[in-house]
Amino acid sequence: MTIEATPAHATGVSPGIASVHADTTAHERRIRLALFAAGLTTFASMYSAQALLPALSTEFGATPAQAALAVSLTTGLLALTVVPVSVLSGRFGRTRVMITSALTSAAIGLLLPFSPNLEVLLVGRAVQGMALAGVPAVAMAYLAEEIGGKGLGAAMGVYVSGTSMGGLAGRLLPALTLEFASWRWGAAVVGTAAALCTIWFVRYLPPSRRFVAHTLDIRSVASDLAGHLSNRTLLPLFGLAFVLMGGFVAIYNFLGFRLIAEPFGLSAAAAGSVFVMYLAGTASSTIAGRLADRVGRIRVMTVSLLTMAIGLACTVPDYLPTLLIGVLLWTAGFFGVHSVASGWVGAAATGNRAAASSLYLFAYYLGSSVLGWLGGIAYGPHGWPALAAYVATLAGAAALLVTHLHRSETRARTAQMPPVATTVG
């Protein structure tokens, strides 16, 4: 029996409309694939040093806090660069900035294994942080412009899931390499993987269809930034990014030091394998993005925060099974909040969405750099309980911000309701 394709006119859809719909669907599919690859290469490069911190500390005779600069300098310089790069993308194009950023970062990553000492490595990581800024600074604005509407939450979830898998690969690959080779080989492996993902990203990324170039007007940019900072929805989202990312990075910065020490005494590869917990973030970010479109952002963020709190409590006892469960829950909850918050920024911003996204990312990576590094001050002399208390304080601040967002959303919804007519008898 031969099955024939149903003509477009038989379904009530004109061939022209069907063709446009198919073209739009294919275009958006390419965008999601490309941005998934962008998340992979960016976060693999950004956090590849995290799994190498104990090895760097041993190799160069550095304290945990000093070794952690290999992560903090990268995210710190990225934070300082993200706003200017976002502004440039409004003039020169989203895709051009993202591609230049990815290619430059990949080239630097291939050179880092040849660093002769810790100082040169730290400088290289700082420069790489500036180069990396182009992808995260522009990705959210690009998605909001090219997809938007009901599909934005799901598309943002795919991008964030790519960042979580990139974070996993960037940590896991060098950690496993440490089992039989030095940190240099670990850095080389992740640098090569990031370069391959960059090629994937560049080949799949379609040109912008809805981007409109703007002239570089500093006054206009300053006005846009000031407007976003006074927005009652955006400002708490920026604060949420700052405190949560700081606590998240603090946990992962010093988790390896804890696992290779007593009472666990794991090998470098076994300790690094804990980073497989990042897969929880890959799943939760995608699910949270879709649920936010259906049941509401506040509900998803609240559940995600509770998941983080339970996970953090589970990491405190010196018992490996509960520690692993705790890290799993902490990671899933964090990426759930981040997926919803980052998508909310694009939806809440009025006017210059790229500027709003850049401010969110500035707060996000500044928290990673500053608050993540400060976790070492707590962990160094007092161990994991002190670090957990420090991170719990940051999570408490995040809960207050979500409460504020809920109240603001409720007030805004009430203000939009039509007045109720009353009858005077």
Secondary structure per residue as TSV (DSSP state, phi and psi in degrees):
chain	resnum	aa	ss	phi	psi
A	1	M	-	360.0	133.3
A	2	T	-	-98.5	130.1
A	3	I	-	-104.7	119.3
A	4	E	-	-96.6	148.4
A	5	A	-	-66.7	140.7
A	6	T	-	-76.8	125.2
A	7	P	-	-61.2	151.7
A	8	A	G	-61.1	-35.2
A	9	H	G	-70.7	-22.6
A	10	A	G	-72.5	-22.1
A	11	T	G	-94.5	-1.7
A	12	G	T	85.3	6.8
A	13	V	-	-112.3	124.9
A	14	S	-	-67.6	148.9
A	15	P	H	-55.6	-37.2
A	16	G	H	-64.2	-44.9
A	17	I	H	-65.7	-41.9
A	18	A	H	-61.2	-40.7
A	19	S	H	-65.4	-43.7
A	20	V	H	-63.1	-42.1
A	21	H	H	-62.2	-44.6
A	22	A	H	-63.9	-39.6
A	23	D	H	-65.1	-42.0
A	24	T	H	-64.3	-42.8
A	25	T	H	-61.3	-44.4
A	26	A	H	-65.0	-39.4
A	27	H	H	-62.2	-46.3
A	28	E	H	-68.4	-32.8
A	29	R	H	-64.5	-43.1
A	30	R	H	-62.6	-38.6
A	31	I	H	-61.3	-46.4
A	32	R	H	-63.9	-42.3
A	33	L	H	-63.1	-43.7
A	34	A	H	-66.3	-43.7
A	35	L	H	-71.1	-28.3
A	36	F	H	-62.7	-45.8
A	37	A	H	-64.3	-36.5
A	38	A	H	-62.9	-41.8
A	39	G	H	-62.8	-40.1
A	40	L	H	-58.9	-55.0
A	41	T	H	-69.3	-37.9
A	42	T	H	-65.5	-49.7
A	43	F	H	-79.7	-26.3
A	44	A	H	-63.5	-42.5
A	45	S	H	-70.0	-41.7
A	46	M	H	-63.9	-43.6
A	47	Y	H	-110.4	15.4
A	48	S	T	-63.0	-29.3
A	49	A	T	-73.2	-17.6
A	50	Q	G	-62.3	-41.9
A	51	A	G	-71.2	-19.3
A	52	L	G	-92.8	-3.0
A	53	L	H	-57.2	-47.3
A	54	P	H	-60.9	-38.1
A	55	A	H	-67.8	-39.4
A	56	L	H	-66.2	-38.5
A	57	S	H	-61.8	-42.2
A	58	T	H	-71.5	-43.5
A	59	E	H	-63.2	-41.9
A	60	F	H	-109.0	6.4
A	61	G	T	64.0	39.1
A	62	A	-	-103.6	153.7
A	63	T	-	-73.7	163.7
A	64	P	H	-55.6	-40.9
A	65	A	H	-66.0	-38.2
A	66	Q	H	-67.7	-43.1
A	67	A	H	-63.7	-34.6
A	68	A	T	-65.4	-13.7
A	69	L	H	-62.6	-23.2
A	70	A	H	-63.8	-22.0
A	71	V	H	-96.3	-47.1
A	72	S	H	-65.6	-37.2
A	73	L	H	-66.3	-36.8
A	74	T	H	-63.1	-51.3
A	75	T	H	-70.9	-32.6
A	76	G	H	-66.1	-46.0
A	77	L	H	-68.8	-32.9
A	78	L	H	-62.4	-43.0
A	79	A	H	-60.0	-41.5
A	80	L	H	-71.6	-23.6
A	81	T	H	-93.9	-20.4
A	82	V	H	-64.6	-37.5
A	83	V	H	-69.4	-50.6
A	84	P	H	-58.1	-39.1
A	85	V	H	-65.7	-38.4
A	86	S	H	-61.5	-41.2
A	87	V	H	-62.7	-43.4
A	88	L	H	-63.0	-33.4
A	89	S	H	-65.7	-27.9
A	90	G	H	-70.6	-20.4
A	91	R	H	-96.6	-44.3
A	92	F	H	-102.3	-8.0
A	93	G	-	110.6	140.8
A	94	R	H	-65.1	-49.3
A	95	T	H	-66.5	-39.0
A	96	R	H	-62.6	-42.4
A	97	V	H	-67.1	-43.2
A	98	M	H	-64.3	-42.5
A	99	I	H	-66.1	-44.3
A	100	T	H	-60.7	-42.9
A	101	S	H	-61.4	-48.3
A	102	A	H	-64.3	-43.4
A	103	L	H	-66.0	-42.3
A	104	T	H	-64.9	-44.6
A	105	S	H	-61.9	-41.9
A	106	A	H	-62.8	-39.7
A	107	A	H	-64.7	-42.2
A	108	I	H	-64.6	-40.7
A	109	G	H	-59.9	-33.4
A	110	L	H	-72.7	-19.8
A	111	L	H	-91.9	-23.0
A	112	L	G	-57.3	-37.3
A	113	P	G	-60.7	-15.4
A	114	F	G	-92.8	9.3
A	115	S	-	-62.5	127.5
A	116	P	S	-76.7	-22.9
A	117	N	S	-152.2	176.6
A	118	L	H	-65.7	-37.5
A	119	E	H	-61.5	-45.7
A	120	V	H	-65.2	-40.1
A	121	L	H	-60.7	-42.7
A	122	L	H	-65.1	-39.3
A	123	V	H	-63.5	-44.2
A	124	G	H	-61.6	-40.6
A	125	R	H	-67.1	-35.3
A	126	A	H	-65.2	-45.5
A	127	V	H	-63.8	-39.4
A	128	Q	H	-62.6	-35.4
A	129	G	H	-60.5	-42.0
A	130	M	H	-64.6	-39.8
A	131	A	H	-67.5	-35.4
A	132	L	H	-68.3	-21.6
A	133	A	T	-58.0	-29.4
A	134	G	H	-61.5	-36.3
A	135	V	H	-72.2	-58.2
A	136	P	H	-65.0	-28.7
A	137	A	H	-66.6	-28.9
A	138	V	H	-110.2	-24.9
A	139	A	H	-56.8	-46.3
A	140	M	H	-65.3	-42.2
A	141	A	H	-65.4	-39.8
A	142	Y	H	-60.8	-45.5
A	143	L	H	-64.5	-42.7
A	144	A	H	-62.5	-36.7
A	145	E	H	-75.0	-44.1
A	146	E	H	-85.2	-27.2
A	147	I	T	-113.8	-68.2
A	148	G	-	60.6	-170.4
A	149	G	G	59.2	-148.8
A	150	K	G	-70.4	-21.6
A	151	G	G	-84.1	-5.0
A	152	L	H	-66.0	-42.9
A	153	G	H	-59.9	-44.4
A	154	A	H	-66.8	-42.7
A	155	A	H	-64.2	-40.2
A	156	M	H	-65.2	-36.2
A	157	G	H	-62.3	-38.8
A	158	V	H	-64.7	-43.6
A	159	Y	H	-61.8	-46.8
A	160	V	H	-65.3	-34.9
A	161	S	H	-64.3	-34.7
A	162	G	H	-64.2	-38.5
A	163	T	H	-66.1	-36.6
A	164	S	H	-69.5	-39.9
A	165	M	H	-68.7	-34.8
A	166	G	H	-64.1	-41.9
A	167	G	H	-61.8	-38.4
A	168	L	H	-64.0	-51.8
A	169	A	H	-63.6	-39.7
A	170	G	H	-64.8	-25.5
A	171	R	H	-93.4	-40.7
A	172	L	H	-73.5	-43.1
A	173	L	H	-59.9	-50.4
A	174	P	H	-68.1	-32.3
A	175	A	H	-63.6	-43.8
A	176	L	H	-67.5	-34.7
A	177	T	H	-65.0	-31.9
A	178	L	T	-62.5	-18.4
A	179	E	T	-65.2	-27.7
A	180	F	T	-134.9	4.3
A	181	A	S	-150.5	176.3
A	182	S	-	-82.5	175.3
A	183	W	H	-62.1	-27.8
A	184	R	H	-64.1	-41.8
A	185	W	H	-67.9	-36.2
A	186	G	H	-61.3	-44.0
A	187	A	H	-65.4	-36.3
A	188	A	H	-67.3	-39.6
A	189	V	H	-63.1	-48.2
A	190	V	H	-70.6	-31.4
A	191	G	H	-64.4	-39.8
A	192	T	H	-67.4	-43.2
A	193	A	H	-62.2	-41.4
A	194	A	H	-63.9	-38.0
A	195	A	H	-64.1	-40.2
A	196	L	H	-65.8	-40.5
A	197	C	H	-66.4	-31.9
A	198	T	H	-64.6	-41.1
A	199	I	H	-61.2	-43.5
A	200	W	H	-57.8	-47.3
A	201	F	H	-60.5	-48.1
A	202	V	H	-64.6	-37.7
A	203	R	H	-72.3	-33.2
A	204	Y	H	-91.9	-24.3
A	205	L	-	-64.6	116.8
A	206	P	-	-81.7	155.8
A	207	P	-	-66.2	156.1
A	208	S	-	-66.3	143.1
A	209	R	S	-107.4	-25.6
A	210	R	S	-114.5	4.8
A	211	F	-	-75.0	135.3
A	212	V	-	-122.3	119.2
A	213	A	-	-67.4	145.6
A	214	H	-	-122.5	149.7
A	215	T	-	-73.3	153.5
A	216	L	-	-77.7	98.6
A	217	D	-	-116.8	104.4
A	218	I	H	-60.9	-40.2
A	219	R	H	-63.7	-41.0
A	220	S	H	-65.0	-41.7
A	221	V	H	-63.2	-45.2
A	222	A	H	-60.9	-38.3
A	223	S	H	-66.5	-40.6
A	224	D	H	-62.8	-44.8
A	225	L	H	-63.4	-42.9
A	226	A	H	-63.6	-39.0
A	227	G	H	-64.2	-40.1
A	228	H	H	-67.8	-36.7
A	229	L	H	-70.5	-19.8
A	230	S	T	-96.3	-1.1
A	231	N	-	-74.1	126.4
A	232	R	T	-69.5	-17.6
A	233	T	T	-92.7	-43.3
A	234	L	H	-69.2	-41.8
A	235	L	H	-59.7	-45.8
A	236	P	H	-62.5	-32.9
A	237	L	H	-65.9	-37.9
A	238	F	H	-63.5	-43.9
A	239	G	H	-63.1	-37.8
A	240	L	H	-62.1	-43.4
A	241	A	H	-61.2	-41.1
A	242	F	H	-63.0	-52.2
A	243	V	H	-75.5	-38.8
A	244	L	H	-71.9	-42.0
A	245	M	H	-66.2	-36.6
A	246	G	H	-60.1	-45.8
A	247	G	H	-68.0	-38.8
A	248	F	H	-62.9	-47.4
A	249	V	H	-67.9	-35.3
A	250	A	H	-59.8	-41.5
A	251	I	H	-61.2	-49.4
A	252	Y	H	-76.4	-26.6
A	253	N	H	-60.8	-40.2
A	254	F	H	-112.8	4.1
A	255	L	H	-63.4	-41.6
A	256	G	H	-62.0	-41.0
A	257	F	H	-60.3	-39.4
A	258	R	H	-68.5	-40.9
A	259	L	H	-72.3	-30.5
A	260	I	H	-83.5	-12.2
A	261	A	S	-91.2	169.8
A	262	E	T	-71.4	148.4
A	263	P	T	-89.0	2.6
A	264	F	T	-84.1	-51.4
A	265	G	-	60.0	39.5
A	266	L	-	-78.1	156.7
A	267	S	-	-72.6	167.6
A	268	A	H	-60.6	-41.1
A	269	A	H	-68.1	-41.9
A	270	A	H	-65.4	-40.7
A	271	A	H	-65.2	-40.1
A	272	G	H	-67.7	-26.9
A	273	S	G	-66.6	-16.2
A	274	V	G	-62.9	-23.2
A	275	F	G	-66.2	-8.4
A	276	V	G	-63.4	-16.0
A	277	M	G	-60.7	-17.4
A	278	Y	H	-60.0	-22.7
A	279	L	H	-61.0	-27.7
A	280	A	H	-62.0	-37.1
A	281	G	H	-69.5	-34.8
A	282	T	H	-60.0	-44.1
A	283	A	H	-73.4	-47.0
A	284	S	H	-67.4	-33.6
A	285	S	H	-66.0	-41.8
A	286	T	H	-67.5	-45.0
A	287	I	H	-64.6	-44.2
A	288	A	H	-62.9	-40.4
A	289	G	H	-60.2	-41.5
A	290	R	H	-72.2	-41.0
A	291	L	H	-66.0	-33.7
A	292	A	H	-60.7	-35.6
A	293	D	H	-70.0	-23.3
A	294	R	H	-100.3	-49.8
A	295	V	H	-108.9	-5.1
A	296	G	-	109.3	144.6
A	297	R	H	-68.7	-43.8
A	298	I	H	-61.2	-41.9
A	299	R	H	-62.2	-44.4
A	300	V	H	-65.9	-41.3
A	301	M	H	-66.7	-38.1
A	302	T	H	-64.5	-46.3
A	303	V	H	-62.6	-39.6
A	304	S	H	-64.8	-41.1
A	305	L	H	-64.8	-41.2
A	306	L	H	-62.6	-38.6
A	307	T	H	-62.4	-42.1
A	308	M	H	-61.8	-43.8
A	309	A	H	-63.1	-44.2
A	310	I	H	-62.7	-43.2
A	311	G	H	-61.6	-43.4
A	312	L	H	-61.0	-42.6
A	313	A	H	-62.0	-35.1
A	314	C	H	-69.9	-20.3
A	315	T	T	-81.6	-12.0
A	316	V	S	-70.8	-47.6
A	317	P	S	-63.9	147.7
A	318	D	S	-81.2	62.1
A	319	Y	-	-136.7	115.1
A	320	L	H	-58.6	-44.6
A	321	P	H	-58.6	-46.3
A	322	T	H	-68.6	-33.0
A	323	L	H	-61.9	-44.5
A	324	L	H	-66.4	-41.6
A	325	I	H	-61.4	-41.8
A	326	G	H	-61.9	-44.5
A	327	V	H	-64.4	-37.9
A	328	L	H	-61.3	-49.2
A	329	L	H	-66.4	-41.3
A	330	W	H	-59.4	-44.5
A	331	T	H	-68.1	-45.2
A	332	A	H	-61.3	-44.3
A	333	G	H	-64.6	-42.2
A	334	F	H	-61.3	-49.1
A	335	F	H	-69.1	-26.6
A	336	G	H	-63.5	-47.2
A	337	V	H	-63.8	-46.0
A	338	H	H	-63.4	-40.6
A	339	S	H	-61.2	-44.7
A	340	V	H	-69.8	-44.9
A	341	A	H	-64.3	-43.3
A	342	S	H	-66.4	-37.6
A	343	G	H	-68.7	-33.9
A	344	W	H	-65.8	-35.3
A	345	V	H	-59.0	-47.7
A	346	G	H	-62.9	-33.7
A	347	A	H	-78.6	-34.5
A	348	A	H	-83.3	-22.6
A	349	A	-	-69.5	138.1
A	350	T	-	-114.2	132.9
A	351	G	S	89.5	-118.8
A	352	N	-	-78.9	91.6
A	353	R	H	-68.0	-34.0
A	354	A	H	-62.3	-37.6
A	355	A	H	-65.6	-40.3
A	356	A	H	-64.4	-43.8
A	357	S	H	-62.9	-39.2
A	358	S	H	-67.2	-35.8
A	359	L	H	-67.4	-39.6
A	360	Y	H	-60.6	-45.2
A	361	L	H	-71.6	-32.3
A	362	F	H	-58.7	-47.9
A	363	A	H	-64.6	-39.8
A	364	Y	H	-60.9	-50.7
A	365	Y	H	-82.2	-24.5
A	366	L	H	-66.4	-39.3
A	367	G	I	-62.8	-42.1
A	368	S	I	-58.6	-44.6
A	369	S	I	-72.3	-53.6
A	370	V	I	-80.4	-57.7
A	371	L	I	-69.4	-34.2
A	372	G	H	-64.0	-41.7
A	373	W	H	-70.0	-37.7
A	374	L	H	-62.7	-23.0
A	375	G	H	-58.6	-28.3
A	376	G	H	-68.2	-29.2
A	377	I	H	-65.5	-36.3
A	378	A	H	-76.9	-41.9
A	379	Y	H	-72.0	-39.7
A	380	G	H	-51.5	-60.3
A	381	P	H	-86.9	-21.1
A	382	H	H	-119.7	-6.5
A	383	G	-	81.0	-168.7
A	384	W	H	-63.8	-39.6
A	385	P	H	-56.3	-39.2
A	386	A	H	-68.0	-39.6
A	387	L	H	-64.0	-42.6
A	388	A	H	-62.4	-40.2
A	389	A	H	-64.5	-40.2
A	390	Y	H	-62.1	-45.8
A	391	V	H	-69.5	-34.2
A	392	A	H	-62.7	-36.1
A	393	T	H	-62.9	-42.1
A	394	L	H	-65.0	-40.3
A	395	A	H	-65.1	-35.8
A	396	G	H	-63.3	-40.9
A	397	A	H	-62.2	-38.1
A	398	A	H	-63.0	-39.5
A	399	A	H	-63.5	-39.2
A	400	L	H	-63.9	-38.4
A	401	L	H	-66.6	-40.2
A	402	V	H	-65.4	-38.1
A	403	T	H	-61.1	-42.3
A	404	H	H	-62.7	-41.9
A	405	L	H	-61.6	-40.1
A	406	H	H	-62.8	-43.7
A	407	R	H	-66.7	-40.5
A	408	S	H	-64.4	-41.6
A	409	E	H	-65.1	-39.7
A	410	T	H	-64.4	-43.6
A	411	R	H	-63.3	-41.8
A	412	A	H	-64.4	-39.5
A	413	R	H	-67.2	-39.4
A	414	T	H	-65.8	-39.3
A	415	A	H	-65.8	-27.2
A	416	Q	H	-83.8	-11.9
A	417	M	S	-73.1	139.2
A	418	P	-	-67.7	148.7
A	419	P	-	-64.7	146.1
A	420	V	-	-85.2	125.3
A	421	A	-	-71.9	139.3
A	422	T	-	-122.1	150.1
A	423	T	-	-112.4	126.7
A	424	V	-	-93.8	119.7
A	425	G	-	-90.7	360.0
